[in-house]
Amino acid sequence: MKTKRMLANFLSDESGATAVEYGLMVALIAAVMVVAVKTLGGTVNTAFETVNTKITGTTP
């Protein structure tokens, strides 16, 4: 009887599932951030180079 109750408690415990869900959300957010940085990185770098050129009058 005790084993049956322990098995039922184990099967109804969802705390591990919640941790996995949070882990998946963190991984998805990190992937979106990597894609955003790769996409916008070149544009931001060009903008900084343009500002640097206008301030110093020389090209890097």
Secondary structure, DSSP 8 states (H G I E B T S, - for coil): -HHHHHHHHHHH--HHHHHHHHHHHHHHHHHHHHHHHHHHHHHHHHHHHHHHHHHHSS--
